Structures are given as structure tokens and as C-alpha cells.
Amino acid sequence: MADTVQASHILVMYAGSQGSSASRSKEEALERIQMVAAEMANNDVDFADLAGEYSECPSAQDGGALGEFGRGDMVPEFDEAVFELEIDETSDVVETAFGYHLIHRTG
């Protein structure tokens, strides 16, 4: 089992989520991330392009790339999801204190 992974993500925040300046409700944020997931599932689109368009994390400018990190470096929900993914696999919607994520393991 890998001790480190490389991953990218798309983050949609909502009012009250950690570090957020978003005004949308939690329900609106969930609808938005589900729309992004559907777009990815139904079209041949690049994860990095979607991250650049929709993610509200500073990593969006790098296509959502978070680089390499180890177990325990991320919040528990994110950590658990990313270490279950195979390389080139994308998670279902993952909720953390920061909002809703789609996580794509790249290495």
C-alpha cells in the first residue's frame, strides 16, 4: 500500500465552510459539484480543465494539482478517499470541512 500519493481535486465551497468566502448554500454547493461530476462522466473532458473552471481552491490555477503528500497530511475524509483510489481514478463527491471535493489520483 502506498505511503504517498499524488492527486488533484476540485473544491466547491459554501457559506460557513472552512476558509470560505462563498455565499452559496450547502445544498447549492452540492448541486454544483454533482453537476461537475456529471459533466466529467458524460463528456470526454480533462480533469485539470474542469478544476481550472470550477474549483475554488488556489490549486485551480494548476489544474487542481496538490502534488505529492502522505497519509495524514490531509483532513481525514480527504485522506481516506484519496488512498482508496487507483491511479487515474476519480472519487465520488467527498465532503470535508472545506466543502465538497472531487479527487483525482494522479500518482
N, C-alpha and C positions, 0 to 999 in steps of 0.2 A: 504494500500500500504506500502511495506517495506521501512524502513528508512535506512537499511543497507543490504548489500548482501555479499555473498562470491562467488568468481569467480576465474577461471584460464583462461589463454589466451596463444595463440601462436602469436608471433610477427615476421613478416618478414620486415626487414628494406631495404632501398635503399639509394643510394648516394644522400646526401642532406637532408635526413630525420633527425629529431632532435635526437641528440646523436648517430648518426650512423657512423660506420666506414666501412659500406658496400660499395662495388664498383658496385653492380648490378644497372641496370636502374630501374625506377619506373615500367615500363612495365614488366621487368623480375621478380620483386618482386611480382607484382600482379599475374603473371602466377604461381609463386611458391606457394603462399597462396591458389590459386584456386586448385592447384594440391593436396595440403594437405586436403582441404575441400572435394575434390572428393574421396581421399583415405579414409577419415573418413566416407563418405556417402556410399561407395561401399564395405567396409570391416568392420568386427566387431573388430575395434581397439580401444584401450583405449586412451582417450584424453591426459592423462598425458604422455603416451608413445610417442605420436606424438609431444607433447610440448618439451619433452626431446630431441627429434631428430631434430626438425625443428626450434623451437623458438630461437630468437636472443635476448631475454630478460634474465637478470640474474635469473628470476624466473624459467627458463627452468630446472635448476637442481632440482627444487621442483615440476616438472611436470606442470609448468606454474602457480602454485598456487600464488595468490595475497593476500590471506587471506580475512579478513572482512574489508569492507570500506563503507562509507556513501555517500549519494548524494553529488555531487560537489567535491569529493576527486580526481576524475579522470578528464581527459580532457573531454570537453562536448560531443564529438562524442561517446567516450567510455561509458561515464556515461549514455547517453540516451539509447544506445543499451543494456547495461547490466541490467538496471532496467526494460526493456520491456520483458526480458527473464523469463521463468518459470524455476524452479529448475530442473536441469539435461538437460536443453535445450542449444543448441549451436547456436550462431548467424551466420548470413551470414557474408561475409567479411566486416569489418569496417575499414575505413581509418581515421587515425589521423596524426598529425604532426610527430609521431614516425615511421609510416609505416602502414602496413596492419595487422589487427588482426582477429583471430577467438576467440570468447569469449564464455566460457562455464560456466554457472552459477551453482555453487555447493551448495549454501545455501542462 
